[in-house]
């Protein structure tokens, strides 16, 4: 399995995942040009090659440009739309489905949208878990995502930076709630309990540009991971951004 975290953050989100047989996008909140520029590294030169678009939820930084993918390729949880557009394909949390050789399980999350899901993708003998835009991770999800080869996991903000920011207090409380975004500390504890011997790569994602830094997210994770596991980092660790694509996966 190969993948590219093309963009991750409040200015736009998009991930590309490729197996031996399938090519998919998760969200499309950035420009068509940026997507094509990123996936040409895999020899993909047209969006016509995309088998399906998986949609996590209906916030604009995730769906701003989904129009570039035909509606009959959209896969979205029914609660995310008020329209009964029957050319969409609807998905249900915790009910796996297949796209060619990919087995995909939508993961129920907790965010301030009608519904929000992450995805567990299994292909080529490996598993990729992507979880962003959630205030917490339910235990039933944690049980499913232990010891994946690859994690794309939200580490949105540093709590101190958030509460000392110039943001309105109502926004601060929304972000730091069960229906908001995970902070560095929470993300680090979750990851420390699910990372296993098979884990190869971890990408901290959806970092706030105002209330976090890559250095702080990484240092928080390393400290908590070593405290919780007694282990040193023996896997690739990086932070996603809204500017630079990150390429991951086997033989990437």
BELFENDA-V699595 format. One record per backbone hydrogen bond with DSSP energy under -1.0 kcal/mol. NH is the residue of the N-H (numbers start at 1). CO is the residue of the C=O. E is the energy in kcal/mol with one decimal. If there is no record, write none. Layout:
NH:CO:E / NH:CO:E
This chain:
2:18:-2.8 / 3:248:-2.6 / 4:16:-2.7 / 5:246:-2.6 / 6:4:-1.5 / 7:14:-1.8 / 8:241:-1.8 / 12:9:-1.9 / 13:61:-2.0 / 14:7:-2.3 / 15:26:-1.7 / 16:4:-2.6 / 17:24:-2.4 / 18:2:-3.3 / 19:22:-2.5 / 24:17:-2.7 / 25:52:-1.9 / 26:15:-2.9 / 27:54:-2.9 / 28:62:-2.9 / 29:13:-2.6 / 35:31:-1.7 / 36:32:-2.5 / 37:33:-2.8 / 38:34:-1.7 / 39:35:-2.4 / 40:36:-1.2 / 41:38:-1.1 / 42:39:-1.8 / 43:40:-1.8 / 44:39:-1.6 / 49:46:-1.5 / 50:47:-1.6 / 51:23:-3.1 / 53:73:-2.5 / 54:25:-3.2 / 55:75:-2.5 / 62:59:-2.3 / 63:59:-1.1 / 64:60:-1.7 / 65:28:-2.8 / 66:63:-1.6 / 68:65:-1.7 / 69:66:-2.0 / 73:70:-2.3 / 74:71:-1.5 / 75:53:-2.5 / 76:89:-1.9 / 80:77:-2.1 / 81:78:-1.8 / 85:83:-1.4 / 88:85:-2.0 / 89:74:-2.0 / 91:76:-1.4 / 94:106:-3.1 / 95:92:-2.1 / 97:104:-2.3 / 99:102:-2.0 / 102:99:-2.4 / 103:122:-2.6 / 104:97:-3.2 / 105:120:-2.6 / 107:118:-2.6 / 109:116:-2.4 / 112:179:-1.2 / 113:111:-2.0 / 117:56:-1.6 / 118:107:-2.4 / 119:130:-2.2 / 120:105:-2.1 / 121:128:-3.2 / 122:103:-2.7 / 123:126:-2.2 / 126:123:-2.1 / 128:121:-2.7 / 129:150:-2.5 / 130:119:-2.8 / 131:152:-3.0 / 135:110:-2.6 / 142:138:-2.2 / 143:139:-2.2 / 144:141:-1.1 / 145:141:-1.2 / 147:194:-3.7 / 150:127:-2.1 / 151:201:-1.9 / 152:129:-3.0 / 153:203:-2.7 / 154:131:-2.4 / 155:205:-2.8 / 156:182:-2.0 / 158:211:-2.9 / 162:158:-2.5 / 163:159:-2.4 / 164:160:-1.3 / 165:162:-1.1 / 172:168:-2.3 / 173:169:-2.5 / 174:170:-1.8 / 175:171:-2.7 / 176:172:-2.5 / 177:175:-1.0 / 180:177:-1.7 / 181:175:-2.9 / 184:157:-2.7 / 187:183:-2.5 / 188:184:-2.3 / 189:185:-2.1 / 190:186:-2.5 / 191:187:-2.7 / 192:188:-2.2 / 193:189:-1.1 / 194:191:-1.1 / 195:191:-2.7 / 199:196:-1.1 / 200:149:-3.0 / 201:149:-2.0 / 202:236:-2.8 / 203:151:-2.9 / 204:238:-2.7 / 205:153:-2.8 / 208:156:-3.3 / 217:213:-2.5 / 218:214:-2.5 / 219:215:-2.4 / 220:216:-2.4 / 221:217:-2.1 / 222:218:-2.8 / 223:219:-2.2 / 224:220:-2.3 / 225:221:-3.1 / 226:222:-2.2 / 227:223:-2.0 / 228:224:-2.7 / 229:225:-2.4 / 230:226:-1.8 / 236:200:-2.8 / 238:202:-2.0 / 240:204:-3.1 / 246:5:-1.6 / 248:3:-3.3 / 250:1:-1.7 / 252:249:-1.9
